[in-house]
Amino acid sequence: GAFINDEQIDEKSLTTSPILKTLEYLQIATQKKCDFFIMEVSSHALIQNRIEGLNFVAKIFTNITQDHLDFHGTFENYKEAKELFFTDESLKFINKDALAIKFNVRNAFTYGIENPALYQIKAYSLEEGISAIVTNKNQTFHIDSPLLGLFNLYNLLVASACVNELVKPDLKDLENAISGFGGVCGRVEQVAKGVIVDFAHTPDGIEKVLDTLKNKKLIVVFGAGGDRDKTKRPLMGKIVEHFAKIAIITSDNPRSEEPKTIMEEILSGFAKKEKVLMIEDRKEAIKKALELKENDDLVVILGKGDETTQEIKGIKYPFSDKVVVNEILKNQG
């Protein structure tokens, strides 16, 4: 969705809106006296010229993994589409630990944990949140955050690097801003005691989330979107099998496809089927997970994050994982 000063002004739709819609958002942001406008730029948008004429003061490359092959055909085409964004001389931040991409080195800053970079994590802990030491040239500052997981450390690292280069803040102010940020809705969000909701819907995304939570006994509810890359479905199943105590395969946004077909394709990635439940109705799948949950279990509901609809056969029905969880728990008393 689109948010301005923490107020949602539009529902979630495309990752990157058509240019006229983006210009509308920019106008509203200007009227509300916003200083910065942050947007996610998809590979689809780059190919379809949805950001034509926009000038970016900074660009960030996080990583690239298998996704959108239904649109691009091959991973190499997908990678080349992403690279289009980083060919100019604007300020850019490149993850040195991710799969290498081609980029214009002018005004480029690198960041990383494993490989040498301009913004470098020198030491870190992921116990009960995130604690890390960052060095850059002659600067050193700390990251202390309630967020969880290595992927969030990367996100905080590049966010702080970008702010540091654009704004040149006092480092103590930067550290305070990091520690005061509680994360975004639908990203490893605890919606009830022992229940996490996350938007992860690719093999890489699912692995990162579940690896973050692996110290718990996991009951994982997940599916895969219809009319999207089918090759990732068994891979998603394989990854969930590795981490989950119990896996419940359900529908996500099946769109024009039959939910059962998608579910069977996910199931094909499991080596052992005995710890897998197949429940097409997503609400019933979540209900079953909550019924099976024991005291030390963690229910992880993947795929939709903070979405408020479920798309089936061209119709978007109201549906929120968070709302469903709380309704079920309320009825259970």
Buried (B, 14 or more C-beta within 10 A) or exposed (E): EBEBEEEEBBEBEEBBBBBEBBEBBBEBBEEEEBEEBEBEBBBBBBBBEBBEEEEBEBBBBBBBBBBBBEBBEEBEBBBBBBBBBBEBEBBBBBBBBBEEBEBEEEEBBBBBBEEEBBBBBEEBEBEEBBBBEBBBEEEEBBBBBEBBBBBBBBBBBBBBBBBBBEEEBEBEEBBEEBBEEEBBBBBBBEBBEBBBBBBBBBBBBBBBBBBBBEEBBBBBBBBBBBEBBBEBBBBBBBBBBEBBBBBBBBBBBBBEBEBEEBBBBBBEBBEEEEEBBBBBEBBBBBBBBBEBBEEEBBBBBBBBBBBBBBBBEEEBEEBBBBEBBBBBBEEEE
